[in-house]
């Protein structure tokens, strides 16, 4: 019985640790800092629980105390599943932009985790010393008992990790799984205590299971004004939601905390939304700036060749329409790489690509961009990098000098790399994201240029291999007719920073990459800059 | 002298033509329009240019034009209106934009057209909502800063409780 209790406690602690972050995701996101904080808080609760449990073990009746801790832990986890949403909603005022809410994510998620996850983990961590104390007399001492209890607890934790990631999140549901685990703990604790307690626990467990029928507030968490929710899904990577604005017909695929931000954009009739995707129309324009006569590989062959491109971070394919417009009717074949298959599924259901775009791209799902790129040919015309993790974090391994060198090795001379960068940093800040990203890209490319996306915090960085980027005068000739005004605005000098104008900065490397901390610091600094004094 | 006069007349005609041409409708048209622009100090022409840039989202060029207008006609109602619109796109200028929009409403709102008043009212609403939400996050920050203290207090209470139980019940 002690080993089963230890197994359940170990299982529940890891489920709470992992599903806790998923439960926080619709409100506060799942940035690296939120994950680190959750792991730290859980470890602190385990340490404190173990220490207190050791003291309680000497006070007598350890099995009964362990059973009570199981029941209380179960109740608290149930409360977390039901009450975290309304609690989190009170920590974040409605109508916030992502920029404004960013500073509240870490403190808000910490407060919520402190209230809902640390106490049950602490209660469940009482069990280990209590169970060792209860088992030791029958096993010939504390050593054998401790070994057995530790083994059972660790086996439970192992199962907890696997079940949370591969069963709970994709198949059962985050809140439903937490309520289910709470019910199991209640039942187990009740059975260990007494028949009467078991009956009471069974009633409480049934109530928790019935509570699954209550609508999940996470569905409408941080919903932008005027939007309606079409679909919600949790994937092992993120919390996903498709919303629609009935007035305009726009649809957004949002991840995690949502707010005014989105992972993909779609409109039934429009190609351009006045968003950063529009600037990807420039990638084929820049790549063909000096073709067919005066570039390496130019000539007649260049006129008839299908242009080849890759989109790393495909999402629902919002970049494809602008890319096609930039190609201005030239034949092309693309590959889109998307890490999260759930994004592709939601995209094809709710943000479907137009027929002519579907035929122009082969989509690879479930693969990391860097790993997938190794299979790319070495004569690509352009690569679009639009891969973000956890809403606004550049993935570490996709923002390094080595990775950009790998991309360059897959581009033909004159080929172009386009990167979407969301940042609050000014380009002239030598320690800022743009300067450091520029320093990471520059060694593998001949020319580099940043265009600020109109009415946005985003920039798109363009880099060209072994060839210069065209002047404004040349662009006025090269741009195909019909591109939106915003694309023209972005290339004007007021929104453009040439690579040579960036201050000298240290590049991000595979070995040393502070991009996550840098981004978090920039967002907080920007939010503080105009906050209440 | 005659050649200079002809050149001056040609420049005048071309500038007048540029001033009267319809605003650009796509990215290429915007670049071509931008590249055709000549130097000017005329506040009305600068405001017209600022409007084209603003409509396209060329904030840098629009601000540059407005700063030159501000040096000549600091109380121009269109200057205030355009500045408020541009400020709404830049979170670091929200408060300044709010001041401009409120001033426009107070000083010029009653005498301007319904369309202009409606546009500024929209900007005003948007800025008020955003500034209020930002202030709410700032105020909430103080409350959330107490969370670690709360954690510490709970931990200390738990330790004190466990120690007391151990002393009272004994081994």
Interface residues (C-beta under 8 A of the other chain):
Chain A: X48 X51 X52 X55 X56 X58 X59 X60 X91 X92 X93 X94 X95 X96 X97 X99 X100 X101 X103 X104 X107 X108 X110 X111 X114 X118 X119 X122 X274 X452 X454 X455 X456 X457 X472 X473 X475 X476 X479 X480 X481 X482 X483 X484 X485 X486 X487 X488 X489 X490 X491 X492 X493 X494 X495 X526 X527 X529 X530 X531 X532
Chain B: X24 X25 X26 X27 X28 X29 X30 X31 X32 X34 X35 X53 X55 X56 X57 X58 X59 X60 X61 X62 X63 X64 X89 X91 X92 X94 X95 X129 X130 X133 X134 X135 X136 X137 X138 X139 X140 X141 X144 X145 X147 X148 X150 X151 X154 X155 X158 X159 X162 X163 X165 X166 X169 X170 X171
